[in-house]
Amino acid sequence: MGINTSPSTIRGRRERSLGYFGTQSVSPIRRAEIAPVLSAPGAGTPTTTGTTNAVVTTTGISGTLFRAVVTNLGSCTTAQLKAGTGGNIVASSGGQQPIDHPATIQTVALIIGLTTGTLYQIKFLHTNSQGIDSAQASIDLTTA
C-alpha cells in the first residue's frame, strides 16, 4: 500500500495526507487571529510635566491601543496596563485610544501629571478586535 503525499482541498480547508493513518486538517490562519506587533516606540516631545506626541507603530488593523507611564525600571502586567493602574504605573498616566488604520504610527497627543526632571518609561499595548494582545513595547522618557 502506497502513501498518498499530495495535498487536497476539501470545503475550503487544506488537508495533508498522513498516508495509512488518515488525514489532518490544517485551517488557514487569518490575519485577525495573529497578535499585533508593536515597534518603533517614541517618547515624543518631553515637557516639564509629561510629553506630547508619543508614538508607536502597530501591525494590527483594529482594536485598542493602551498606554501608561511607569517609574523608571518599573513594570506592570497586561491587566494593569489595560486598567491604567497598579504595578509601578504613575497615577492618571494611563489611557486608551481606538486603532483604525493598519500598520500605521499611532500618536498619543498628550501625557501629563509627571514630575519635572524625572526618568520614566511609557508602556504601550495593542489589543486587537479579537481580544488578542501584543507584547508590551516601551520607551524611556525624561521630563524636561
N, C-alpha and C positions, 0 to 999 in steps of 0.2 A: 504494500500500500504506500503510495507516494504522499508527500507532504505538500499541501497547497500553500504557496507563499505569496500569491498575488492578492493585492488589496481589492476590496469591493466596496461599493457604496449602496447602502440599503436605508431607505427613508431618511436621507439627509445625514446619516451617521457614517462615518468612515469605520470600517471594520478591518481588523488584521487577523489573518488566519493563524491559528495555533496548531494546524495540521490535525493529527489524530485526536487532540484534546478539545477541538471546537474553535470558536471564535471569541474575540474580546472586543467589545465596543469601545471606541475612542471618540468621545464627544469633542466637537470643535470648541476652542476657547474663544469667548467673546471678549472684546477689549474692556467692557464694563466689569468683568469678573476679575480683572487684574488690579492689584493695588497700585494707586497712583505713586509716582516717584517725584520727590521734591529735589530741586537742585538750585545752585547759584543764589543762596540767600544773601541779602544785602541789608545793612543796618540803616540805610537812608542817610538823612542829614541830622546829626545829633543836635539837640538843643539843651538848655540848662535843665529842663525837667522831662526830657524824653527824646523823641525823634520824629521826623516827618518822612514819609515815603519809603518805609522799609519794604523790601521786595523779596519774592521767592518765585521760582518757576516751577510749574507742575505739568506732568504729562496727562493728568486727568482732564475729562471734558465736562464734568459736572460735580455737584456736591457742595461741601462747605470747607473753607479754609479757617482753621483755628490758629490763634496766636496768643502768646503770653510772654511776659518778661520774668526771668528768674535771676536771683542773686548770682554773682559770679561763682562758677563751679557748682551751681545748684542744679537740681533735677526736678522732674515732675513726670508722673505717669501719663499715659494717654488719656485716662479718665479725668485726671486733674487738669490737663491742658484743655480738654473739651469744656470742662466746667469753669475754667478760668480762675481756679482757686485750689489751694492745697500745695503740698510739697514745698518747694522754695519759690513759688510764684509770688511776685510782688502784688500787693493788693491793688485792685482796679486796673491791672495792666492787661488782663485777658480780654479777648473779643473774638468775633467770628464774622465772616462775610461769605456770600454765595460765590461759587465759581461757575461761570457760564461760557468760558472760552477754552478750547483745547490748547495744550502746550504753550500757554502764554505766561507772561510775567504778571503775577498778582501783586498789587500795591496796597499796602496798609497806609492810609493817609496820615494818621496821627496816633502816636502813643505818648501819653503824658502821665504825670504823677510820680516821676522818678526823682532821685536826689542828684544834685549837681556834682559833677566830677567823680562819678561812681561807675565801676565796671559791672555790666550786666550781660546776660545773653537773651536774645529773642529766640523763642522756640516757635516753630511752625508745624502744623499737622493738617493733612488733607484727608477728609473722609468723603469717598465718592457716593453717588446716589444709591448704590447697592449696600452701603454701610461698611465698605472695606477701607481700612486706614492705611495711609502711607507710613513710612518710618518718620520720626521727627527730624527736622532739619533745624540747625541753629547757627547763629552768627553773634559774635561779640559786639557789644555796644558800650561805649564810654560816653556818658553825658558830658556836655561842654561845661 
